[in-house]
Amino acid sequence: MWNQQLYDDAVKLLQSLIATPSISKEEQGTAQLIGNFLKERDIPYQQHLNNIWAKNKYFDPAKPVILFNSHHDTVKPNPQYTRDPFSPDVVDGRLYGLGSNDAGGCLVSLIATFLHFYERNDLAYNLILTATAEEEISGVNGIESILASLPAIEFAIVGEPTQTQLAIAEKGLMVLDCTVHGKAGHAARDEGENALYKALPDIEWFRTYRYPKVSETLGPVKMSVTVINTSNKAHNVVPADCTFVVDVRVTEQYTLEQVLAIIQEHVQCEVKPRSMRMRPSGIPLDHPFVLGGIKHGKTCYGSPTTSDQALIPATSIKMGPGDSARSHTADEYIYLDEIRQGIDSYIKLLEEIL
């Protein structure tokens, strides 16, 4: 195979990453592994906290930039593991281990692709590789913490397990803390103003409201009330306050600000977003990378899950080897053939535009 060495090195690196615990916020070991991997190949790199990044050899400030991004942190091992989560065992073509599928296979496939193009001096774009931390917790010390150090990005490929199909849109996430005020009173008498009852019309609105614009790939904006509380500790006191949490999944048809404004127009409670960071994202169907993917038989779909794509301020696509259904599961694995296909797919689609 023409990129056999890239594949062999990618698998070896992935096995080393699996064997090195890298729970979110504790990725020092895997950051060092990735840095050493680049250093051994005479590729200069930079590091901030546990984030590593590198530029192609003939980086030209006059050219636009394509970003290759994936993460090297993992969740904690699922308690139902029957194997050692840090033992990178190959059995029947499967490479087992925590982070093998999410997103180690994607990361090493992108690194292999970066190496494939690294020495080229005829590229139409610059390439930047980022191996980032804290993706699993949407932490502020991940991709966000190095964006200011990177050149402006025109297009980004975010490596997440999509079976190498094209996730052309991704829902954003906005978590809302809602508060309703009433007046305390004795539950045995007709006094006070029950804040819980006052909250019910707003809760019902969140349950039933339908946004007029529906995404072709992601469907409608989805709102779910997930937590309800009062400060009451006693059964016989009318609650003077009620707080509830709303999980809002926003499609590319709206900005977070637009959705928040619509909510505030319709409800009486106080609404406070926890953050406005996790934004919906998407890519036009006529983008050259998408057209190249369709040409090579890839399918396009919308992803309901969030990733670092939400934090990258550029046109982006989510794509990589592996299957998101295996992410965060016990005895996580990726097929070795999926890594091979991942490298091939990245290279073929990038050849269409580079």
Summary of the structure (lengths in Angstrom):
residues: 354
radius of gyration: 23.2
end to end distance: 21.8
largest distance: 81.8
contacts: 1213
relative contact order: 0.20
helix: 32%
strand: 26%
